[in-house]
């Protein structure tokens, strides 16, 4: 495990990273590449949580899309990147950037229709403490409404990720995502429905 990987679960690491590299960056997939693969889950008027959003424009593009999803909260553990996103993007009613620790979230139980993660579980997995990753998944389950979806984009193979989703709490499907011109690795989307 590299020095960077050991710190991927640490807010100070991410604060420093975003100070050094504040420009917009999308982990794994852009909105345009990913949306055709997850759109069947999206419905108008859903309450949408982007967990560990960083400086991705995914929530902005979703807000501006034809899906009519206008209640979006994009969170990150880095206060630095949240401040950056607030300065860079004009305020819009129903699109919020907020600090949140996804392993101990401030949001009410049963309050979101969709939770979305693109790399946060992967970052937490590198710390070598499965309990932290499980807390993240359990908190995501808590804030979702029954029937809501946790969409998790990950490089983790099914045998590395499915154990996180207890069968009495989740109905899980997995799709291997299509390669893109800049992304030739294997990535998966876990479609996790709260039961």
N, C-alpha and C positions, 0 to 999 in steps of 0.2 A: 504494500500500500504506500503510495507516494505521500509526501508532506501535504500537498494540496488536497488529496482525497481525505486525509484525516481531518481536515478543517471544513469540508463542504457542509457540515451541519452547524457551523459556527457563524452567527450573525456578523461578527467582526470581520471574518474572512470576506463575506459578501460585501460589507460596507466598503472595505478597502478595494475590492475588485471593481466596484461601480465607481469609486473615486478615480481609479486608474483608467477604466474603460467605460465611460458613461454612454457611449453610442448604442443605439438600438441593436438588439441581437435576439434572434429566435433560436432556442435550442431545438435541435432535431428537424423540425418542420416549420415552414411558414404557414400562415393562415390559409393561403391559397392552395397549398399542397395538402393540408390536413382536412379542410372542411368537407370536401366530397366524401371522405371516408368516415366521417362522424355525423353527417347532416341528418341521418334518419332518427337521431335521438333529439334533435333540436325542434322546439315548438314555440310559437309566439307566446309572449308574456311569461316565459320561464324566469325564475330567479337563478342567476348564474354566478358561481364562485370560481375565479381563476386563482389557484393556489400556487404560491411561489412564482409569481408572474415575472419578476425581474423587470427588465425594460422591454419586454415583448409588446408588440402592438396588437397581439391577438384579441384582447378584449375590445380595443377600439374598432378594429375591423369587424368584429362580431356585432358590436353596437350599431355600426353604420350599414350592416348587411340587410338583406330583405327578410331575415328570420324574425324580425320584430321582437328581439330580445333587448329590452331597455332597462333592465334591472340587473346590473353587472357590478360585482365587487371584485377587484383585482388586488390580491394581497401579496406581501413578501415579508420575510423576517428582517430584511435590510431597510432600515429607515432612510438610508442614503438614497436608495433607488426609488423609494416611494416619493421622497421630496423631489427627486429629478423628474419623475413622471408627472407630478402635479405642476411643476414649472413648465414642462415641455408641451403639455396637452391642455387645450382649453377645457374649462369645466363644462360638463354636460349633465343634465338632469338624468339620474339613474345610472351614471357611470362613475364609479368611485375607486380611488386608489387608497389603500389603507395598510398600515402595519398590522401583521398578525403572525403569531407563532402557531403554525398548523398542528403542532403536537399538543397544544393547549389553547385552542381557539376561543376567542371572545364571543363568537356568534351563538345565537340561540339554537337549541335542538330543533330538528325538523323544520328548518327555515329555508333550504335551497332545493331547487328542482334538479340542478346539475352542478357537480363539482368537477373541475378540470385541472389535471396536472400533466405538465410536459417536462419531466426531468427531475422534479423535486424528490420523488421516492428514490430515484437513482442516486441523487446527491446524498440523501440521508443514508442510503445503503452502504456507502463507502466508509462510514464511520465505524463499522464493525460492531454496532450495537443494535441487534434486531429489535430490541424493546423500543427504541426510538422510532423505527419505521412502523412498528405495530401501533404505537400511540398515534402516529400520523393517520394511519388507515382507520383506526377506531374513532378518532375525532372527526374524520371526514364522514364516516357512517353516522355519527351523532348529529351533525348539522344538516344532513340530507333528510328530505321528506321520504316517507315510505313510498316506494315506487320511483324514487329519484335515482339518477345515474351518477356514478363516479367514473369519469373517463380518464384513464391513466395511460399516457404515452410513455413507453419505457424501452430501454435496450435489454431489460431483464427478460430472460426466457421464461416460458410458463412454469417450468419446474423451480425457478428462482423467485417467482412472485405469487403464484396461486395460493401458497400456504398462508398468505397474509389475510385472505378473505374467507372467514369462517362460513361454512355451508349453511348454518342456520340464520345467517345475517345477510348473505349476498347471493345473488344469482349472477354468475360471471361467464361472459363470453370473451374470446380472445381472437383478434384478427392480426395477421401479419400485415404491416403497412407497406404500401408500394414504395419502391425506391424513387428518389428524385435525382435530378441532375447533379446535385451537390451532396447527396446522401445515399451512399451505397451500402451502408450497414443494415443489419436486420433490426427493425424496431417493431414493436407490437402495441396495439391499443387494447387495453382491458376495459371492457364494457361491464361495469359492475353495478347491478341494480339492487337497491336496498329492499330487503323483504322484511 
